[in-house]
């Protein structure tokens, strides 16, 4: 598949993660956050709506509601006003890839970190120097799961049934 030319990447944009307001959000029951900043010498001041979902132990996790499309997101990007990554229209790196390609590139990434040869078979079984045991185990586990997924995806592609 030919790579599509990308004009922008999300890294080009100023980020506003909801986690930045974690402390503030702990305090009360905020339904929105007021932001005020200057972008390309134009001043902006407005409120961004929030939503929350419950997670463990009666806690809540807060999310932005994208001011443009109302999608629930954890990070907004500055395009003058803040919008979600869908609205900003930037490439999200691997977004254009087929799912199986994405699995492969993740696999490749893990193999590189583990110092393994390219391919799909298992590596040396040795932990790279300086890598924490926990990181190593996590990567090896993820590698195993990904390998299984890749096989399954290949079978699906060939029209085989599970
Ligand atoms: Zn949006």
Boltz pocket constraint, residues with backbone or C-beta under 6 A from the ligand:
constraints:
  - pocket:
      binder: B
      contacts: [[A, 66], [A, 67], [A, 68], [A, 69], [A, 70], [A, 71], [A, 83], [A, 84], [A, 85], [A, 86], [A, 87], [A, 88]]
      max_distance: 6.0
